[in-house]
Each structure stands twice: as C-alpha cells, then as structure tokens.
Amino acid sequence: MHAAQAGYPRPWVAHYPPGVAAGLDLGEHTLTSLLEGACRDHAARPAFGSMGRTLSYEDVDRLSGHFASYLLNVLKLKKGDRVAIMLPNILQYPVALFGVLRAGLTVVNTNPMYTGRELKHQLVDAGASVLVVLDNFAHTVAEVLHETPVRQVVTTGLGDLLGFPKSAIVNFVARYVKKLVPDYRIDGAVRFNDALAQGTARPAPRVDIGHDDIAFLQYTGGTTGVAKGAMLTQRAATAEVLSLQAWYGGQLRPGQEVFLIALPIYHVAALAVGCLLGWAIGARLVLVANPRDLPALVRDFVRERPTVFGGVTTLYDALLRAPGIEQVDFSRLRLSMEGGAALHRATAQRWLERTGCTLLESYGLSETCGAITGNPPGRDNPPGSIGQPLPGAEVRICDDEGRDRPPGEVGEICIRAPHVSAGYWQREEDTRASCFGDGWFRTGDIGRMDERGYIYVLDRKKDMILVSGFNVYPNEIEDVVGAHPGVLESAAVGVPDERTGEAIKLVVVARDPELTEDALRAHCRTQLTGYKQPRFIEFRDALPKTNVGKILRRELRDSAPRPA
C-alpha cells in the first residue's frame, strides 16, 4: 500500500472523480504477473496487430516463452542482465519485451534512430549483454558493436512474424525494392525466428520476480549532456499500470478495447499508457511502425476504428491536416490522450470538433514511468492544465529549499509515488541531485497548483529542450558541435515552434571563418538523431555571458527567429 504521509497538502483528493481512491494497493502484483494474467485471462483474444497479422494473447505468451528460454537456456543470462531492444512498433517488440521480463532480465529501450555515437553510449552505460535490432538499423550496430559489451545480437526483418508467404514478401520488398536495409555485417548474429526456434527445446525456468527488480532502464538526457538510465522497477511499472486503470477505468472495458499505438513503444509514454495499460486489460493493440506515414495512419483509423488513441500535439496537428481524415468514422473513439509536450488549445478544440472526443492532457517523465498526472475523463477540466495527480501519487509545488508554495503560486514540481524511478543507473550523484529527502523527486519543471489540485506547467528550471515530446539537452548538442574543428564555442537553446512545440536554435562562434551552415548541418547529421538536429543556426562573434562566464541562454532564446 502506498499511503500519503501526513504534513503535505493534497487538495486533489477532495476533488477526485467519484469512485477513484487516492491510494494505490499493489498487493502481490508485479508488472510481469499482470501481463501473465492478461495472457491467461484473454488467451483467445487478439492481442497485437501489425501489417495485417494479429497475434493472440496465447500466441504472445507462447512466443515470449520461447524467447525467454533462448535467453536463459541458450545464452545463459542471469537475473538482472540487460537486454537492449532496438525496434519500431512491430510484432517482435512485445514478444521480445515480455520474453525479457519473464526471464527476470531488464529491458533497455533503445531508439532505432540513434547514431552510432548515441547507441554506443547507451549500450556501454547499460552494460547490455544482448541486443535485438531490426535489419533496417543493424548497420549502425555494426559500426560500434566492437566497442560495446554486447555479446549476442539478434536481428530481425519487418516481416519475420507475419507468417509465410507474407513474411518473405515484406522482407524482400523492404530490402530490395524500397532499399530500407543498408548493407551490414555482424559476425555471429542470430535471426529472431531462429532464436525462438532454439527456445522451444525446453521451457524457460521459472524466475522469482519481486517489486524491487529493475524492469526497464529508460534512458533520458542529462543536464551534463550524458544520457542516464532511469531504473524503473517492477513496483514502478506496476503502480503506473494500476493507477492508469483506476483513473481511466470508467472508460475502459476489459477485453473490448482497441488501442491504436502510433507513438514508438521505446518512448515511455507509449510504453506505459499504450502498450502496458492496453495489455493489462486485454485490449487489441494495433502497432503503427511509421507514424510519419500519415496516409497509412489514416487507413489504420478507417480499418481498425480504435476506441483509444494517444499522441503528442504534433501528431494530432498532422492528423487533422491529413488527406482523408474527414472520411474517418470516429464514433467508437472514447479516449484520446496527449502527453510529452504542451497541448495547444486550438489543437484540442479542432480534435474535439472532428472526432467528438475530448483530448485529455497528461504529464510524466521517464523517471515516473510515464504519466503521473492526468485530466480525468468526463469532466470539464480547466484549460491548460496537465490534470491532477494519479492515484498513489503526491505532487508538491516547492521553492528551492523544498518548502511548499501556496495554491496559485509558482515553484518546482516535485513528485513522490511508487511510480518514481529508483534512481539513475550507476549514477549516485545524479540520483542524489534529483531528490531532496523523504523520497521526493525534483522534476526541474516549474508550475503551479490550484485549489482543486489541478497542476499547470509554466516553464522548465533546466535548460532541456522539448522537441515533439522528446527531451533534448543543450550540452549534448554543444558537445557534438564543439567536436567540429571549425567551431570555437556554441550554445543550443529551444525556441517556440508551432509544429514541434520547440525547435533547436544553435548559436556558433566560429574558429574557422570559412565554416558554413551546410558543413555544420552535415556534421550534426552524422552524430545526432533527427529530432536533435538544429532548426536554426546563427553565427556570432561572441556568446552573451555573465561576469563569471556563464552563457545567458535566455538572451539567446529571446533573440531567436520565429518559424513562419
């Protein structure tokens, strides 16, 4: 039982929706047991769909068991070892994820779009023993594999779980027609289907999994520019799922919902609010491998008629402009959720007018295993709010000394909940810096709370830039840019952008007077994934600084060009 401790104001409790308890009883549940229970209770029901193929819950249970057996019996991994999953939203993802979890291992969610530099850091930092990767991205793995602790790579093609002959056709088209698979060589790599076949020889041994075991290393940026792995325990993930069930339970019918998952599952928002929540209630989960393909996404809406959909503001904006969206029947859609970036009110209004479904904003971080606040469904929620704390969570608005600010006054948003990470993997100093006693996590976000416990995010205390729901830390950009021999110094800041929420502006002092914007952009493309690319580049003779040499980032933000 997570019970709120006395001494801290909790105004939201008196204004909770009827029937929703403020506390959260985890009981003996772990995330793994919740997912096992769903596979058992909904065995014959469709579980995950992708590219015209559907796996039942029984299928997922069986295939993930084979993968767990491969990891434990063939590779001889030990409880707590780390397995990196570098996949888009395809059927192999839930099979690999559940196989890793039920084997008592830790999932290291890995962005398939990482450059070699980014991938190397994450694999080394996590100490990953195994990596599961889509063929399309295996060339990046090949570049850095020899510099990582990974001892086994498992490769897979887009069509590998689609069944014959479709699997062969999809893989052929991806490799030879659309040219989506760059050449690569990874000695000793095992194909995903071969790994599953090897796992059929004998069942995986039963692993005792407890609340304190680490389920996920969810990587987030750091103020030093170094990505850090938030240790999400079985307790944190279980609390997240159960609190979401309690919060949205009035709208969710076990075994009857259809979730359309367009955001990538390697991102904590889609992992928790989409994949894990939907799985736990026995929903049909339709996986979208490429949400940028708007015509295909619109066709998914037409074909699947989802009851639940989640996205970031930029995705909702794009959908509302997509050709054919006016032909979609949204009559079954009952829950539309947004998180990861500030919701534009105009977007919310247009979505309501188009679909008849209110867009509910939530708030969370990698360190909170996804949503930690949310606007309750079926209410007239105040505009601009990220909602109230979810069951089991406590939120305070604090000054720099950790003292509570009165309702309506501004301070740092601080959180205490079983959802919160156990800290940063092998980074005790960073863990200590994010907390100030008694289990409270300092988010770095600035906000206020009203008399009913609704919370509003106003700014960020840290210099983090939020691009389409993804965290970008200036120091990482500056480290990459600073490695160019033509650069003397640089600074990266976020500026408002209607499409992505924020865009990256890079201000550069050149060492080489011949340095060009094109040369810098080419350099960044080799080192930074797409959402970390600077939108604007400005050359200056000097950077504005304080008298002690600290860069005045606000001055750079205020002088930034605005997108047309």
C-alpha positions, 0 to 999 in steps of 0.5 A: 500500500502506498499511503500519503504521509501526513504534513503535505497538502493534497487538495486533489483528493477532495476533488477526485472523480467519484469512485477513484481512491487516492491510494494505490494497493499493489498487493502481490502484483508485479508488472510481469504477473499482470501481463501473465494474467492478461495472457491467461485471462484473454488467451483467445483474444487478439492481442497485437496487430501489425501489417495485417497479422494479429497475434493472440494473447496465447500466441504472445505468451507462447512466443515470449516463452520461447524467447525467454528460454533462448535467453536463459537456456541458450545464452545463459543470462542471469537475473538482472542482465540487460537486454537492449531492444532496438525496434519500431512498433512491430510484432517482435517488440512485445514478444521480445519485451515480455520474453525479457521480463519473464526471464527476470532480465531488464529491458533497455529501450533503445531508439532505432534512430540513434547514431552510432555515437548515441547507441554506443553510449547507451549500450556501454552505460547499460552494460547490455549483454544482448541486443535485438535490432531490426535489419533496417538499423543493424548497420549502425550496430555494426559500426560500434558493436566492437566497442560495446559489451554486447555479446549476442545480437539478434536481428530481425526483418519487418516481416519475420512474424507475419507468417509465410508467404507474407513474411518473405514478401515484406522482407524482400520488398523492404530490402530490395525494392524500397532499399530500407536495409543498408548493407551490414555485417555482424559476425555471429548474429542470430535471426529472431525466428531462429532464436525462438526456434532454439527456445522451444527445446525446453521451457524457460525456468521459472524466475522469482520476480519481486517489486524491487527488480529493475524492469526497464532502464529508460534512458533520458538526457542529462543536464551534463549532456550524458544520457542516464538510465532511469531504473524503473522497477517492477513496483514502478511499472506496476503502480503506473499500470494500476493507477492508469486503470483506476483513473481511466477505468470508467472508460475502459472495458476489459477485453473490448478495447482497441488501442491504436499505438502510433507513438514508438513503444521505446518512448515511455509514454507509449510504453506505459499508457499504450502498450502496458495499460492496453495489455493489462486489460486485454485490449487489441493493440494495433502497432503503427511502425511509421507514424510519419506515414500519415496516409497509412495512419489514416487507413489504420483509423478507417480499418481498425476504428480504435476506441483509444488513441494517444499522441503528442500535439504534433501528431494530432496537428498532422492528423487533422491536416491529413488527406482523408481524415474527414472520411474517418468514422470516429464514433467508437473513439472514447479516449484520446490522450496527449502527453510529452509536450504542451497541448495547444488549445486550438489543437484540442478544440479542432480534435474535439470538433472532428472526432467528438472526443475530448483530448485529455492532457497528461504529464510524466517523465521517464523517471515516473514511468510515464504519466503521473498526472492526468485530466480525468475523463468526463469532466470539464477540466480547466484549460491548460492544465496537465490534470491532477495527480494519479492515484498513489501519487503526491505532487508538491509545488516547492521553492528551492529549499523544498518548502511548499508554495501556496495554491496559485503560486509558482515553484518546482514540481516535485513528485513522490509515488511508487511510480518514481524511478529508483534512481539513475543507473550507476549514477549516485550523484545524479540520483542524489541531485534529483531528490531532496529527502523523504523520497521526493523527486525534483522534476526541474519543471516549474508550475503551479497548483490550484485549489482543486489540485489541478497542476499547470506547467509554466516553464522548465528550471533546466535548460532541456529542450522539448522537441515533439515530446522528446527531451533534448539537452543543450550540452549534448548538442554543444558537445557534438558541435564543439567536436567540429574543428571549425567551431570555437564555442556554441550554445543550443537553446529551444525556441517556440515552434508551432509544429514541434512545440520547440525547435533547436536554435544553435548559436556558433562562434566560429574558429574557422571563418570559412565554416558554413551552415551546410558543413555544420548541418552535415556534421550534426547529421552524422552524430545526432538523431533527427529530432536533435538536429538544429532548426536554426543556426546563427553565427556570432562573434561572441556568446552573451555571458555573465561576469563569471562566464556563464552563457545567458541562454535566455538572451539567446532564446529571446533573440531567436527567429520565429518559424513562419 
